[in-house]
C-alpha cells in the first residue's frame, strides 16, 4: 500500500485541543516501559521543544523500532511524524542563517510505516538535496548531487559513496544537526551561487503541527 505524505506549507495555527491538563495526562500511554523511556532522551526533547507535542492532537507518543513517534490521532495508522526528525527540523530552523543556501526546508509526516517521515533540504538553483530519516537508533543522512563532482567527493571523508552523485552518512540523532550544518557550510563554499535567503519552510512543519 502506497504511503501518503504531506509536505510543509505556512499556514495559520490550528486550534488547540480543549483537553484539560488532567484529561491530557490520562490520554498518555500507561506502558511502564514508555514512561521510563520518556524520562530519557525523548522526554528531554519534548520538554526542550514544546512545539513537538503540539503536533499530537491527543498528546499521544508511541515508542517502537528504536524511535518515538508523535501521533496526530490515537494510532500510528493515522498521520504521525518521527520525534527525532521533527526535532531536527526545529533545530535547523533555529540556525536559518547557516542553512540559508537551501531555500526549501521541509518535514513530512506519513500514515504508513514506510516510507518513513523525513526532513529534506533543497537548493533548486544547483540541484542539491539533503535528506534525513531515522533508521533504528541512527539518523540516516543522504546527499544527492546534480552530477559528478570529484572536488566535493574528495572532501566528504565522513560520507560513504553510493554512486557518483549519491552519498550517505549515519550519525546519532544528537550529532545530526552538526553534521548537516557542517555539510551546508562545505556546499556553500563550493557552490557560491546558491541563494543566501531564509528557507521557505521557516514558518511551516508537518500539516498537523503548530510552529508558532
C-alpha beads as a LAMMPS data file, in Angstrom:
LAMMPS data file: protein, C-alpha beads

212 atoms
211 bonds

1 atom types
1 bond types

-500.0 500.0 xlo xhi
-500.0 500.0 ylo yhi
-500.0 500.0 zlo zhi

Masses

1 110.0

Atoms # bond

1 1 1 0.000 0.000 0.000
2 1 1 1.457 3.336 -1.017
3 1 1 2.268 5.776 1.768
4 1 1 0.510 9.090 1.988
5 1 1 2.594 12.084 2.968
6 1 1 2.058 15.759 3.471
7 1 1 4.637 18.449 2.904
8 1 1 5.154 21.624 4.820
9 1 1 3.461 24.869 3.981
10 1 1 2.996 28.012 6.060
11 1 1 -0.494 28.270 7.478
12 1 1 -2.363 29.629 10.426
13 1 1 -2.016 27.503 13.577
14 1 1 -4.897 25.126 14.152
15 1 1 -6.999 25.450 17.245
16 1 1 -5.503 23.932 20.349
17 1 1 -7.162 20.949 21.905
18 1 1 -9.680 21.746 24.612
19 1 1 -8.494 18.900 26.826
20 1 1 -7.592 19.963 30.343
21 1 1 -4.182 19.028 31.665
22 1 1 -5.758 16.256 33.733
23 1 1 -7.577 14.788 30.743
24 1 1 -4.482 15.117 28.587
25 1 1 -2.461 13.228 31.168
26 1 1 -4.997 10.381 31.096
27 1 1 -4.602 10.252 27.320
28 1 1 -0.891 9.489 27.609
29 1 1 0.028 5.791 27.214
30 1 1 0.414 3.937 30.503
31 1 1 3.005 1.447 29.318
32 1 1 5.693 1.433 32.104
33 1 1 8.429 0.969 29.520
34 1 1 7.235 4.045 27.671
35 1 1 7.191 6.119 30.836
36 1 1 10.766 5.107 31.575
37 1 1 11.892 5.965 28.035
38 1 1 10.168 9.337 28.072
39 1 1 12.210 10.347 31.105
40 1 1 15.320 9.964 28.950
41 1 1 16.160 11.321 25.513
42 1 1 12.584 11.578 24.217
43 1 1 11.295 13.234 27.381
44 1 1 14.145 15.741 27.381
45 1 1 13.397 16.691 23.780
46 1 1 9.695 17.170 24.480
47 1 1 10.498 19.454 27.398
48 1 1 13.148 21.431 25.497
49 1 1 10.987 21.889 22.373
50 1 1 7.248 22.320 23.285
51 1 1 6.280 22.580 19.610
52 1 1 6.879 18.832 19.267
53 1 1 3.978 17.773 21.474
54 1 1 1.663 20.310 19.831
55 1 1 1.650 18.028 16.797
56 1 1 -0.202 15.415 18.862
57 1 1 -3.925 16.123 18.957
58 1 1 -4.360 13.749 21.922
59 1 1 -0.842 14.103 23.346
60 1 1 -0.055 10.539 22.239
61 1 1 3.505 9.285 21.727
62 1 1 4.351 5.777 20.549
63 1 1 7.709 4.087 21.106
64 1 1 8.818 1.382 18.703
65 1 1 11.554 0.469 16.223
66 1 1 14.172 2.281 18.273
67 1 1 12.404 5.620 17.923
68 1 1 9.461 7.675 19.149
69 1 1 6.525 8.766 17.025
70 1 1 4.272 11.751 17.608
71 1 1 0.728 10.719 16.724
72 1 1 -1.720 13.110 15.106
73 1 1 -4.525 10.923 16.482
74 1 1 -4.602 7.842 18.696
75 1 1 -2.852 5.328 16.423
76 1 1 0.093 5.172 14.070
77 1 1 -2.110 4.340 11.070
78 1 1 -3.125 8.000 11.163
79 1 1 -0.738 10.851 10.420
80 1 1 2.428 10.692 12.516
81 1 1 5.967 12.045 12.475
82 1 1 9.207 10.757 13.964
83 1 1 10.067 12.782 17.065
84 1 1 13.789 12.917 16.225
85 1 1 13.219 14.009 12.623
86 1 1 10.762 16.705 13.672
87 1 1 13.102 17.872 16.427
88 1 1 15.941 18.130 13.888
89 1 1 13.643 20.273 11.715
90 1 1 13.194 22.784 14.541
91 1 1 16.916 22.714 15.373
92 1 1 17.799 23.668 11.804
93 1 1 15.156 26.389 11.670
94 1 1 16.909 27.869 14.692
95 1 1 20.053 28.181 12.547
96 1 1 18.454 29.778 9.483
97 1 1 21.494 31.840 8.527
98 1 1 23.677 28.737 8.424
99 1 1 21.326 26.719 6.209
100 1 1 20.253 29.642 4.025
101 1 1 21.707 28.019 0.904
102 1 1 18.728 25.682 0.999
103 1 1 15.594 27.669 0.180
104 1 1 13.362 24.643 0.837
105 1 1 13.409 23.046 4.286
106 1 1 10.628 20.513 4.546
107 1 1 9.464 17.931 7.079
108 1 1 6.884 15.318 6.049
109 1 1 4.511 13.277 8.154
110 1 1 3.109 9.966 6.918
111 1 1 0.317 7.456 7.527
112 1 1 2.302 4.254 6.974
113 1 1 5.496 2.802 8.401
114 1 1 7.235 3.036 5.007
115 1 1 8.457 5.307 3.640
116 1 1 9.190 6.970 6.984
117 1 1 8.795 10.630 7.832
118 1 1 11.816 12.616 6.734
119 1 1 13.471 16.007 6.619
120 1 1 14.545 17.436 3.262
121 1 1 16.678 20.471 2.416
122 1 1 16.870 21.531 -1.236
123 1 1 18.861 24.054 -3.250
124 1 1 16.982 24.087 -6.594
125 1 1 19.365 26.590 -8.172
126 1 1 22.138 23.966 -8.231
127 1 1 20.080 20.774 -7.911
128 1 1 21.312 19.744 -4.453
129 1 1 19.213 17.821 -1.933
130 1 1 19.977 16.635 1.601
131 1 1 17.561 14.347 3.442
132 1 1 17.454 12.875 6.938
133 1 1 15.376 9.997 8.264
134 1 1 15.524 7.842 11.367
135 1 1 16.536 4.197 10.997
136 1 1 16.644 2.273 14.242
137 1 1 18.684 4.306 16.686
138 1 1 20.611 6.199 13.984
139 1 1 19.831 9.175 11.778
140 1 1 20.497 8.387 8.135
141 1 1 21.668 11.377 6.081
142 1 1 21.657 11.360 2.284
143 1 1 23.201 13.840 -0.144
144 1 1 22.245 13.911 -3.818
145 1 1 24.272 15.956 -6.311
146 1 1 23.121 17.154 -9.734
147 1 1 26.147 15.474 -11.342
148 1 1 29.611 14.013 -10.604
149 1 1 31.874 16.365 -8.647
150 1 1 35.360 14.944 -7.879
151 1 1 36.331 18.006 -5.838
152 1 1 33.370 17.622 -3.485
153 1 1 33.834 13.861 -3.248
154 1 1 37.411 14.371 -2.068
155 1 1 36.109 16.492 0.835
156 1 1 33.349 14.126 2.002
157 1 1 35.633 11.989 4.147
158 1 1 32.882 11.104 6.638
159 1 1 30.390 10.094 3.935
160 1 1 30.065 6.804 2.097
161 1 1 29.694 6.721 -1.682
162 1 1 26.618 5.031 -3.153
163 1 1 27.476 6.167 -6.695
164 1 1 28.840 9.288 -8.391
165 1 1 26.001 11.528 -7.217
166 1 1 24.631 9.870 -4.057
167 1 1 26.312 9.838 -0.655
168 1 1 25.243 8.676 2.787
169 1 1 26.208 9.106 6.404
170 1 1 24.878 7.502 9.594
171 1 1 25.060 9.546 12.797
172 1 1 23.405 9.611 16.189
173 1 1 20.380 11.939 16.486
174 1 1 22.449 14.174 18.750
175 1 1 25.052 14.723 16.003
176 1 1 22.657 15.120 13.067
177 1 1 22.285 18.902 13.403
178 1 1 26.046 19.478 13.466
179 1 1 26.625 17.088 10.553
180 1 1 24.100 18.901 8.350
181 1 1 25.321 22.396 9.263
182 1 1 28.915 21.370 8.505
183 1 1 27.833 19.888 5.172
184 1 1 25.918 23.045 4.239
185 1 1 28.975 25.179 5.043
186 1 1 31.049 22.994 2.719
187 1 1 28.466 23.171 -0.063
188 1 1 28.229 26.957 0.222
189 1 1 31.978 27.256 -0.342
190 1 1 31.857 25.003 -3.388
191 1 1 28.589 26.378 -4.779
192 1 1 28.644 30.144 -4.025
193 1 1 25.787 30.688 -6.471
194 1 1 23.320 29.131 -4.025
195 1 1 20.815 31.680 -2.765
196 1 1 21.534 33.087 0.691
197 1 1 17.896 33.585 1.593
198 1 1 15.870 32.268 4.569
199 1 1 14.379 28.817 3.940
200 1 1 10.740 28.900 2.838
201 1 1 9.965 26.230 5.436
202 1 1 10.892 28.585 8.261
203 1 1 7.246 29.076 9.276
204 1 1 5.980 25.601 8.491
205 1 1 6.084 21.990 9.601
206 1 1 4.044 18.859 9.045
207 1 1 0.472 19.754 8.184
208 1 1 -0.789 18.660 11.597
209 1 1 1.660 20.807 13.506
210 1 1 1.899 24.168 15.174
211 1 1 5.183 26.001 14.697
212 1 1 4.464 29.263 16.414

Bonds

1 1 1 2
2 1 2 3
3 1 3 4
4 1 4 5
5 1 5 6
6 1 6 7
7 1 7 8
8 1 8 9
9 1 9 10
10 1 10 11
11 1 11 12
12 1 12 13
13 1 13 14
14 1 14 15
15 1 15 16
16 1 16 17
17 1 17 18
18 1 18 19
19 1 19 20
20 1 20 21
21 1 21 22
22 1 22 23
23 1 23 24
24 1 24 25
25 1 25 26
26 1 26 27
27 1 27 28
28 1 28 29
29 1 29 30
30 1 30 31
31 1 31 32
32 1 32 33
33 1 33 34
34 1 34 35
35 1 35 36
36 1 36 37
37 1 37 38
38 1 38 39
39 1 39 40
40 1 40 41
41 1 41 42
42 1 42 43
43 1 43 44
44 1 44 45
45 1 45 46
46 1 46 47
47 1 47 48
48 1 48 49
49 1 49 50
50 1 50 51
51 1 51 52
52 1 52 53
53 1 53 54
54 1 54 55
55 1 55 56
56 1 56 57
57 1 57 58
58 1 58 59
59 1 59 60
60 1 60 61
61 1 61 62
62 1 62 63
63 1 63 64
64 1 64 65
65 1 65 66
66 1 66 67
67 1 67 68
68 1 68 69
69 1 69 70
70 1 70 71
71 1 71 72
72 1 72 73
73 1 73 74
74 1 74 75
75 1 75 76
76 1 76 77
77 1 77 78
78 1 78 79
79 1 79 80
80 1 80 81
81 1 81 82
82 1 82 83
83 1 83 84
84 1 84 85
85 1 85 86
86 1 86 87
87 1 87 88
88 1 88 89
89 1 89 90
90 1 90 91
91 1 91 92
92 1 92 93
93 1 93 94
94 1 94 95
95 1 95 96
96 1 96 97
97 1 97 98
98 1 98 99
99 1 99 100
100 1 100 101
101 1 101 102
102 1 102 103
103 1 103 104
104 1 104 105
105 1 105 106
106 1 106 107
107 1 107 108
108 1 108 109
109 1 109 110
110 1 110 111
111 1 111 112
112 1 112 113
113 1 113 114
114 1 114 115
115 1 115 116
116 1 116 117
117 1 117 118
118 1 118 119
119 1 119 120
120 1 120 121
121 1 121 122
122 1 122 123
123 1 123 124
124 1 124 125
125 1 125 126
126 1 126 127
127 1 127 128
128 1 128 129
129 1 129 130
130 1 130 131
131 1 131 132
132 1 132 133
133 1 133 134
134 1 134 135
135 1 135 136
136 1 136 137
137 1 137 138
138 1 138 139
139 1 139 140
140 1 140 141
141 1 141 142
142 1 142 143
143 1 143 144
144 1 144 145
145 1 145 146
146 1 146 147
147 1 147 148
148 1 148 149
149 1 149 150
150 1 150 151
151 1 151 152
152 1 152 153
153 1 153 154
154 1 154 155
155 1 155 156
156 1 156 157
157 1 157 158
158 1 158 159
159 1 159 160
160 1 160 161
161 1 161 162
162 1 162 163
163 1 163 164
164 1 164 165
165 1 165 166
166 1 166 167
167 1 167 168
168 1 168 169
169 1 169 170
170 1 170 171
171 1 171 172
172 1 172 173
173 1 173 174
174 1 174 175
175 1 175 176
176 1 176 177
177 1 177 178
178 1 178 179
179 1 179 180
180 1 180 181
181 1 181 182
182 1 182 183
183 1 183 184
184 1 184 185
185 1 185 186
186 1 186 187
187 1 187 188
188 1 188 189
189 1 189 190
190 1 190 191
191 1 191 192
192 1 192 193
193 1 193 194
194 1 194 195
195 1 195 196
196 1 196 197
197 1 197 198
198 1 198 199
199 1 199 200
200 1 200 201
201 1 201 202
202 1 202 203
203 1 203 204
204 1 204 205
205 1 205 206
206 1 206 207
207 1 207 208
208 1 208 209
209 1 209 210
210 1 210 211
211 1 211 212
